[in-house]
């Protein structure tokens, strides 16, 4: 797993071993960031269920203003911190060891991009999506990674399903504020 482009291009990232972690495949990450390429620079990013932090780190490498990484696992947070140090992107990052719902309910700042990539088939994505919509700026985008056969709601708060991309067994679903057109 590596950073695709930007200031940390080519940097190898560490991930946890075992079945509890499912890093986004590089081909899916490349497609995702290709779709978002003009929505990253200068933006605030939320990497919820951060795992290794690869999505938020990719956004920082491409010029995001700040990334907040949230994961309930202390081991995952340790990996995120190591990856941030290795890529030299720690200065613009905030890392939180906490449950996603606790973070979203107490958070007072808003985000322009949010990556939601929780463990598959746990119901966490469906619980996190409406809470995430509450902490998004009007022009923001929420990106959900989930199994292709998992149905996603048409709306989450003021955000509506704007587009879906299929990559083998993985689907990326993008939500945008209903007052913003593509």
N, C-alpha and C positions, 0 to 999 in steps of 0.2 A: 504494500500500500504506500502510495507516494502522493506528494502535492503535485498537481498537474501543471499549474502555471502561476505566474506572479512572482513576488519577491522571494518566496520560499520554494520556487520551482525545483522539482526533482528530489526534495527532501523526503527521506523514508520515514514513515510513521510507525510507531509501535502500536500493537493492539493486544488485548488480553487473549489468552488461549482458552479453548474450551467451547462448549455448546451454548453457553449463556450469552455469547457475543456473536453478532452477525454484521460485520463491516459491510458498508455499501460497496458493491463491486466497482472497480475503476471505470468500466464501460458505462455503467449507470451514472456514476458521478460525473463523467465527462458529458454525457447527454444532459444531465440536470444543469450543470453550469453553463453549457452552451445555450440553454433556454433562458437562463437568468443573466447572461453576460452584461447587459446594460442596466441591471438593477442592483448592482453590488457596491460599486465605488461610493465611499462616503456614507454608507448606510449602517444602521445598528442591526445586528444579527443575534438571533436566539437559536442556540443549538440545544434543544430539549432532548433528553435521553441521549446525552452526548457520546457515550461509549468511549471511543478513542479520540473524539473531537475532530475527526477528519473533515466533516462538512463545514464547521465553523472556521477551522484552520484554512481550508481552501478559500473561504470567503475573505478572511483576513489577508491572505496572500494576494488576493485579487483587488485589494484596496478598500475593504470594508472599514468603517471608522472604528467600530468596536464589536466584539462578539462576547456574548454571555453563554457559558457552558454550564448546563445543569444535569446532574446525574445523581441518583440515590446511592450508587455503589462507590464506596471509598476507593476500591481498586481501580474502577474506571476513572475517577477523578484524578488519581495519581498518574495514570497513563496520559490523560489530557494535559496535565501540568508538564510532564516530561516532553510530550510532543510540542507543546508551546515553547518550551525552553530550547529544544533542539532546532526549531524553525526560526527562533528569534522573534516570535510574535507575541510574547507574554505581555508586553507593555500595553497592548490594546485589548486585553482579554480579562474577563472576570470569570472565575470558576467557583461554582456553588455545589456543595455536597448536600443535596436535599431532594425530597420527593417533588415531583413535577407540580402536583396540585398545590402544595404548600408554597412553592416558589411563585406560581402564577397568581395565587390569591393574595399574597403579600407584596408583590411587585408593583411599583408605582411608575416605572418608566415604560415607554412604548418602543416597539421594534418595527423595522421596515421589512425584514425577512425572518421567517421562523422555519426551522427544519424540525420536523417531527418524525422520528424513526425509532419507535419503541419496539420491544420484543413483539414479534408477530402473534396474532390470534390470542391476545390477552385482554382485549377490551380497553387497553390503555390509550390507544389512538383515539377511539371514539369519546373517551372521557376528556382527553387533553385538548382536542380540537376546539370545542366551544370556549374553553377557558383561555386558550391561546388567542382566539379572535378578540377577546376583551382587552388584550395588551398590545394590539397592533395599531399602527398608524393607518389612516384612511387609504393611502396609496400603497400599503404593504402587500406582501405575498406570503402565504403559508404553504409550505411544501410538505406533503405527507408521503412517506415511503411505506408501502404495504404489499401483501401478496396480491397478485393479479385477480384472484377470485373473491377478494374481500370487498363487499359493497361499501361505498362511502356516501355520506349524506350529501344532498344537493346544497345545503346551507349550513353555516355554523355562525351564529350571531349575525353580524352584518356582512359576513363573507359568503360568497357563493362559489361553487365549483366552476372554475374557469377552463381547465384543460387537464387531460390525463395523458400520460405517456406510458406505453407498455414496453418492457425490456425483459423478454423471457417470462419468468415467473414473477417478476417484480413490476409493480406499477407505481408511478409517481403521479400524485394528484395535487394540482395547484388550485388554491383558493385566493380570490381577490375580493376587495371590498365591493359591494353591490353598486356603489356610486362611481366606481372607476371602470371605464371600459378599456379593453385591450387595444 
